[in-house]
């Protein structure tokens, strides 16, 4: 289940594909870092973002995420994840009509970044 998503108007995507690709590439670079570093290394690199927590606590949390296989290897928003998101919104009474995946999701930038 994706818990972070980014959106842009279709016109912006069409007019600024280099900006979208650069942003996506940067996000993928972060995901690659997580895939290729230990929980201890990740915790140390993100420690400045959590000044209220000590390094040991951050390392424990990152280790738990690692053990749960929380992080994906890429940014591709699969159709099954989109459907799950709609299932959740529908069951919460927040979605009146389901949207077609093909109309709202483009994976070309994520696929390119993952190469």
Residue pairs with C-beta under 8 A, 6 or more apart in sequence:
1 81
1 84
1 85
1 88
2 77
2 81
2 85
5 77
6 23
8 20
12 20
13 20
13 106
17 109
20 109
21 109
21 112
21 113
24 75
24 109
24 110
24 112
24 113
25 112
25 113
27 75
27 113
28 74
28 75
28 110
28 113
28 114
31 71
31 72
31 73
31 74
31 75
33 42
33 45
34 42
34 71
35 71
35 73
37 45
39 59
39 62
39 63
39 65
39 66
40 59
40 62
42 62
43 55
43 58
43 59
43 61
43 62
44 55
46 58
46 62
47 53
47 55
47 58
50 58
65 71
73 114
74 110
74 111
74 113
74 114
75 110
75 113
75 114
76 107
76 110
76 111
76 114
77 105
77 107
77 110
79 101
79 105
82 101
82 104
82 105
83 101
86 95
86 98
86 99
89 95
90 98
